[in-house]
Amino acid sequence: MSFLDHLEELRWHLVRSTLAIFIVAITIFAFSKTVYEKFLLAHLDNDFPTYVWMCNLSKKFNFESDFCDISFATSLQSLAPTGQLMNLIWTSLILGFIVAFPYVLWEIWRFISPGLHPKERKKSRAFIFYASVLFFIGVLFSYYVIAPLSVYFFYNFKITDLIENKFDFKSHISLITSTLLGVSLMFELPVIMYFLTKIGLITPDFLKKNRKMALVIVLIASAIITPPDVASQVIVTIPIMLLYELSIFISKRVLKNEQKALAKK
């Protein structure tokens, strides 16, 4: 295929991916009340599973915990006439991308796969499955761990009692959606390292050598996407660093397989 033919092929893959995102977004838009009340605003419910679990855990170890006596604002504010509509549109698109992520990956694979050898093509099919699993584990982790901790911290943080917390609903929704998307993409680390090893940009030794630097970067990223308290940052950092160690193992396997392939030749 010529360069222009490749661009045309890429264009149609992008069109189909965008169409899938829009279809999911339109569905979310149609059921917006349920999505907002049962999903995006669920962290404002005192009986949210994470709060109950943290409360029970503190009771089990005889610790006092504010999770057993949580109170949130009864309502959020919309400060602009078009605020709710515009937020619904953008939120539908973000959630549309999250839900349609496996299909988007499949379209990417369909574009790349013709350039692979038959053996590489067969092995790379698992890429969609593993990347999707990691992504949705990130979604669950961010929704049930990071998001409730963030909501709890920001809604209960006060400099002084003279200042009353009254939040714009767009800030709350933005906190939830950015956390979902940011953490989920961070969980794609092993997949990214796999491809970087395949094209020769990194090696297992490089990853081992820069483990401390990776820890610093992860801590900084965790500080950005979590409340400014040590506990939340540690909760995010631990699984990301475990994924980093998994990336080292994957990088070793990729390099070992390539060395075996060269030895056979």
N, C-alpha and C positions, 0 to 999 in steps of 0.2 A: 504493500500500500504506500501511496505517496504521502508526503507530509500533510497536504490538504485533506486527503482521505482519512488520515488519523484524526485530524481536528474535527471532521464531520462525524466520525464514529464517537469521539469523546463528547461532542455536543449532544448526541442522542442519549448517551448514558447519563449525562447531567440533566437532560430534560426529563427522562424517566424518573431519576432520583428526586428531582424537584417536585414532579407530579405526585409521587408517593408521599412526600412530606406534606404537600398541600391537601391531599385526600384525608390523611390522618388529622391535620390541623382543622379542616372543615368539620370533621366528626367531633373533635374536641370542642370546637366553637358551638356546635349544635347542642352539646350536653354540658355547656359551660357552668351552669349552676351546680350540677353534681360534681364536676371536676374541681371547682373552687371550694365548695363546702366540704367534700369528703376527702380531698387530696391536698390541695394547696394551702388551705386554711386549717387543716386537721391538727397542726402542731399547736394551735391555740386552745385545744381541748385538754382539760386537766387529766382526762383519762387516756391520753395518747399512750400507746404501749410502752414507749421508751421511758416516760415519766413513771409509769407504774412499776416497771422493771427496776429503775434506779431507786425508787422508794422501797421496794421489797428487798433489794440488795442491801440498802443501808440498815434496814430493820434486822436483817439476818446477822449483820456484823455489829449491831448495836451502835450504829453511827447516827448522829442527827443529820437530817437532810432536808433541804428546802424543797426537794422534789415531791415530798409528801404533802406540801401545802402551797401549791402553785396557784397563782392568780394572774390572769391576763386581762387586757382591756376587752370590754364586752363588744366593741365594734371598732372598725378601722374607718379612716376618712378618705374620701375622694375629693381632691382640691381643685380639679379642673373639669369643665363640662364634658370634655371628650376623654377624660382620664380612664374611665372604666372600659370604654370601647377600644381605645388604642392599646390598653394593657391586655385586653382579651385577645386582640389580634396577634400581638407579639408573643404572648404566652402560648397561644395555640401553635404558632410556628415553632417555638423552641421545643415544646412537648411533642410536636409532630416529628421533628428531627430525632428526638430521643427514641420514640416508639418505632420510627422507620429506619433506625440505624442499621439493623441487619440487612435490610434491602439495599440501602446505600452502599454498604460494604460489598454486597453481591454484585452490584453494578460496577464498582471499582475493580473487582476481581474479573468480571467479564471483559473489561477493557484491557487488563494486563495479561490475562491468561493466554491469548493467542501468541504472545511473544515468548512463552515458556516452553521448555522441552516437555514431552509427554509425561515423564516421571515427575518433573517439577509441578506440572499442572495437576497431577493426581494428588500429590502431597499437599499442595497449596489449598485444596478444597476445604481442609480442616481449618484454614485461617478464618473463614467466616464464622464458624461455630465458636472457636476459642475467643476470637475478638469480641463477638456478641456476648458470650458468657461473662467475660471480664467486664465489659461495659455495663451489663445489667447488675452484676455484683456491686459495681461502683454506684449504680443508681440506688440499690437497696441500702448500701452502707451510708450513702449521703442522706437518704430520706429518713432512715431510722436512727442514725447516730449523729451525723454532723448537723443536719437541719434542726432537730429538736434542741440540741445543745446550744446552737446559735440563737434560736428564738428565745429559749429560756434566759440566756445571758443578756441579750440586748433588751428584752422586755422588762427585766428586773434590775438592770443597771441604772443607778442614779448618782449624780454628783451630790445633790442635796434634795431634800423633800420639798423645797420651794419650787422645783422644776417638775412639771407633770409630763409624763410620757403620753403623747398622742400621735400615733403614727399614720402616715399616708399608706393606704393599702398597696400602692405601687411599690413602695420600698420593701414591704413584706414579701410580695410575690417575686420581686427581683432577687431578694435574698434566697428564697427557696429554689428558683429556677437556675440561678448562677451556681449555687452549691451543687445541685443535681448534675448540671452539665460539666462543671469544672472537675469535680471529684471523679465522675465517670470517665472522663477523658484521661485523667491521671492513671486510672486503672488499666489503660491500654499500654502501659510501659513495656511489659514483656513482648508484646507484638511489635512495637516500634524497635526494640532492641534486636529482635529476630531479623528484621529486614535490614537494619543498619549493619548487622554482622554479615548478612548475606552479600551485601554490596561492598564489604570490606572497610567500612568507615570506623568500626569499633572492633575490639577483641575482648575476650574474657579478662586478659591481663590488664587492659585499659580500665575496665569496669572495676576490677579489684583495687587497682592503684588509686582510683578516684572515688572510692567508697565514702571517704570523709567529706569530700566536696559534694557528693550526691546527697549526703545527709543534711548538709547546710542548705542546699537548694530546696530539698523537700521541706525542711523546717520553715524556710521563707515562704514557700508556696502554701504550706499549712497555715501560716500566720495570716495570709491574705484571705483564704477561703473559710477560716474559722474565727470564732470570737477570740479576742486578745487575752486568752488565759491559757496557762501551760497545759492543763488537763486535756482540753480540746485539741491542741496542737499535737500532743503525744498520741492521742487516739487516732488522729489522721496519719501521723508519721509512721507508726508501727506497721500497718498493712502496706503502705507504700514502700517501705524499706524491705519488707518481706517480698514484695513484687520485684524489687531491685535485685535481691538475692536470687529469685527465680529467673530473672533476666540473665544473670551471670551463668546459671546452669544451662539455660537455653542457648546462650552464646557459645558455651563449651561444646554442646551437642552439635550445633551447626558447624563449627570449625572442625570438629572430629569427623563428621560425615563428609565434609568437603575433602579433608586429608585422605580419607579412605577411598573416595572416588578418584582422586589424583593418583593414589598408589595402584589402583586397578589399571589405570591407563598406562 
